[in-house]
């Protein structure tokens, strides 16, 4: 796909597409997300931003679990590790 074709599909200028290709940090994330959607790469974006991959979310989720449950989860995880 040419720069002009991509620019038309993004509803943007060819200059923006050139800046995207060069990795210009001033290009909005929305432009990259739209480009990924047009190229059929949104699954990669979903995986990138999933909560399962976010260590801060994971830590906060663990801390939100009551102490008794955390202890049982820790025991269950140890058991699962031993099974492997």
C-alpha positions as YAML, in Angstrom:
chain: A
units: angstrom
residues:
- id: 1
  name: UNK
  ca: [0.00, 0.00, 0.00]
- id: 2
  name: UNK
  ca: [1.40, 3.40, -0.94]
- id: 3
  name: UNK
  ca: [1.72, 6.32, 1.44]
- id: 4
  name: UNK
  ca: [-1.03, 8.12, -0.45]
- id: 5
  name: UNK
  ca: [-3.40, 5.15, -0.16]
- id: 6
  name: UNK
  ca: [-2.72, 4.80, 3.55]
- id: 7
  name: UNK
  ca: [-3.17, 8.54, 4.07]
- id: 8
  name: UNK
  ca: [-6.56, 8.40, 2.36]
- id: 9
  name: UNK
  ca: [-7.65, 5.42, 4.46]
- id: 10
  name: UNK
  ca: [-6.47, 7.17, 7.64]
- id: 11
  name: UNK
  ca: [-8.20, 10.37, 6.52]
- id: 12
  name: UNK
  ca: [-4.87, 12.12, 7.07]
- id: 13
  name: UNK
  ca: [-2.10, 13.74, 5.07]
- id: 14
  name: UNK
  ca: [0.72, 11.88, 3.35]
- id: 15
  name: UNK
  ca: [3.06, 13.95, 5.51]
- id: 16
  name: UNK
  ca: [1.56, 12.30, 8.63]
- id: 17
  name: UNK
  ca: [2.19, 8.86, 7.15]
- id: 18
  name: UNK
  ca: [5.80, 9.83, 6.46]
- id: 19
  name: UNK
  ca: [6.19, 11.05, 10.05]
- id: 20
  name: UNK
  ca: [4.70, 7.78, 11.30]
- id: 21
  name: UNK
  ca: [7.17, 5.75, 9.23]
- id: 22
  name: UNK
  ca: [10.06, 7.78, 10.67]
- id: 23
  name: UNK
  ca: [8.81, 7.21, 14.22]
- id: 24
  name: UNK
  ca: [8.08, 10.87, 14.94]
- id: 25
  name: UNK
  ca: [7.09, 11.06, 18.64]
- id: 26
  name: UNK
  ca: [4.66, 13.91, 17.97]
- id: 27
  name: UNK
  ca: [2.32, 11.62, 16.01]
- id: 28
  name: UNK
  ca: [-0.72, 10.76, 18.14]
- id: 29
  name: UNK
  ca: [-1.23, 7.25, 19.42]
- id: 30
  name: UNK
  ca: [-4.66, 7.34, 17.79]
- id: 31
  name: UNK
  ca: [-3.03, 7.60, 14.37]
- id: 32
  name: UNK
  ca: [-0.91, 4.52, 15.07]
- id: 33
  name: UNK
  ca: [-3.93, 2.66, 16.47]
- id: 34
  name: UNK
  ca: [-5.98, 3.48, 13.37]
- id: 35
  name: UNK
  ca: [-3.10, 2.34, 11.17]
- id: 36
  name: UNK
  ca: [-2.89, -0.93, 13.13]
- id: 37
  name: UNK
  ca: [-6.64, -1.40, 12.72]
- id: 38
  name: UNK
  ca: [-6.40, -0.82, 8.96]
- id: 39
  name: UNK
  ca: [-3.57, -3.34, 8.74]
- id: 40
  name: UNK
  ca: [-5.47, -5.92, 10.79]
- id: 41
  name: UNK
  ca: [-3.07, -5.76, 13.74]
- id: 42
  name: UNK
  ca: [-5.52, -4.80, 16.51]
- id: 43
  name: UNK
  ca: [-5.14, -8.15, 18.25]
- id: 44
  name: UNK
  ca: [-1.53, -7.21, 18.94]
- id: 45
  name: UNK
  ca: [-2.72, -3.93, 20.47]
- id: 46
  name: UNK
  ca: [-5.26, -5.72, 22.64]
- id: 47
  name: UNK
  ca: [-2.57, -8.07, 23.92]
- id: 48
  name: UNK
  ca: [-0.18, -5.20, 24.52]
- id: 49
  name: UNK
  ca: [-2.66, -3.32, 26.69]
- id: 50
  name: UNK
  ca: [-4.30, -6.29, 28.40]
- id: 51
  name: UNK
  ca: [-4.56, -6.20, 32.18]
- id: 52
  name: UNK
  ca: [-2.85, -9.58, 32.39]
- id: 53
  name: UNK
  ca: [0.36, -7.99, 31.11]
- id: 54
  name: UNK
  ca: [0.21, -4.94, 33.38]
- id: 55
  name: UNK
  ca: [2.33, -5.56, 36.50]
- id: 56
  name: UNK
  ca: [0.82, -2.57, 38.34]
- id: 57
  name: UNK
  ca: [-2.70, -3.87, 37.77]
- id: 58
  name: UNK
  ca: [-1.66, -7.36, 38.84]
- id: 59
  name: UNK
  ca: [-0.08, -6.08, 42.06]
- id: 60
  name: UNK
  ca: [-3.11, -3.93, 42.92]
- id: 61
  name: UNK
  ca: [-5.45, -6.83, 42.18]
- id: 62
  name: UNK
  ca: [-3.47, -9.10, 44.51]
- id: 63
  name: UNK
  ca: [-3.50, -6.47, 47.26]
- id: 64
  name: UNK
  ca: [-7.27, -6.08, 46.91]
- id: 65
  name: UNK
  ca: [-7.76, -9.76, 47.82]
- id: 66
  name: UNK
  ca: [-8.28, -10.38, 51.58]
- id: 67
  name: UNK
  ca: [-5.30, -11.82, 53.51]
- id: 68
  name: UNK
  ca: [-6.90, -15.25, 54.08]
- id: 69
  name: UNK
  ca: [-7.62, -15.64, 50.38]
- id: 70
  name: UNK
  ca: [-4.13, -14.45, 49.44]
- id: 71
  name: UNK
  ca: [-2.59, -17.18, 51.60]
- id: 72
  name: UNK
  ca: [-4.74, -19.84, 49.92]
- id: 73
  name: UNK
  ca: [-3.91, -18.44, 46.48]
- id: 74
  name: UNK
  ca: [-0.21, -18.54, 47.31]
- id: 75
  name: UNK
  ca: [-0.55, -22.18, 48.39]
- id: 76
  name: UNK
  ca: [-2.51, -23.05, 45.25]
- id: 77
  name: UNK
  ca: [0.07, -21.35, 43.01]
- id: 78
  name: UNK
  ca: [2.88, -23.26, 44.75]
- id: 79
  name: UNK
  ca: [0.98, -26.51, 44.22]
- id: 80
  name: UNK
  ca: [0.50, -25.69, 40.52]
- id: 81
  name: UNK
  ca: [4.22, -24.88, 40.13]
- id: 82
  name: UNK
  ca: [5.11, -28.21, 41.75]
- id: 83
  name: UNK
  ca: [2.82, -30.04, 39.32]
- id: 84
  name: UNK
  ca: [4.74, -28.70, 36.33]
...
